[in-house]
């Protein structure tokens, strides 16, 4: 399925997607219940969402999944959105670029593989997952995040509102996809993110979705206890 620009942050890197699971495009009826959690393993259901969610490349498991956390939105027992958080270095972005991408000095976490099921795109799940991810990162004591997006990514202004700025020139990842590296120094921004979180939570409710929290998150903030994995593991 092709995600529109408002629901994509991850790079379309991997092998050509010849065998994507069948996609559905019928929007869900409202209201719906969504649960947000932090997962420490990529389940088969999460893997299936990732495999079906890029237009012409299949993004399967990689070496970084085992040392990553996945901020995930669930509808019933099915994942409908994810953002991958990988403490580092090392970073997937460096690996995918063949070393062309050099992270900023002090970068200690990256966000990749952001996806939302098309049946759930209209609720604003991508933005909410990104806010939750950044609050979770801040709650772990991490200081500087990196990611990469299409240079004309439609949600670039939203990412800028979180504090992300362009870092260097666009880079070719996996010999296939040009993306603009972006970076965010966390600093005092969690207070702003908490305010944005409340706004987006209300907006999601207005659009017909009810949010609950579990598995590493709570209803107040993204900082529930969870150990950070060693960067070299």
GITAVEN-V884023 format. One record per backbone hydrogen bond with DSSP energy under -1.0 kcal/mol. NH is the residue of the N-H (numbers start at 1). CO is the residue of the C=O. Records with the same first field share a line. If there is no record, write none. Layout:
NH: CO + CO
This chain:
7: 4
9: 114
13: 11
15: 58
17: 56
18: 16
28: 119
32: 208
34: 210
35: 74
36: 212
37: 72
38: 215
39: 70
47: 43
48: 44
49: 45
50: 46
51: 47
52: 48
58: 15
60: 58
65: 62
68: 65
69: 85
70: 39
71: 83
72: 37
73: 81
74: 35
75: 78
78: 75
80: 73
81: 73
82: 115
83: 71
84: 112
85: 69
86: 110
88: 108
95: 91
96: 92
97: 93
98: 95
99: 94
100: 97
107: 104
108: 144
109: 144
110: 86
111: 146
112: 84
115: 82
117: 80
120: 117
123: 120
124: 121
128: 124
129: 125
130: 126
131: 127
132: 128
133: 129
134: 130
135: 131
136: 132
137: 133
138: 134
139: 135
141: 138
142: 137
145: 184
146: 109
147: 182
149: 180
153: 150
156: 153
159: 155
160: 156
161: 157
162: 158
163: 160
164: 159
165: 183
167: 181
171: 179
173: 177
174: 96
176: 173
177: 173
179: 171
180: 149
182: 147
183: 165
184: 145
186: 143
189: 186
193: 189
194: 190
195: 191
196: 192
197: 193
198: 194
199: 195
200: 196
201: 197
202: 198
203: 199
204: 200
205: 201
206: 202
207: 203
208: 205
209: 204
210: 32
212: 34
214: 36
218: 221
233: 230
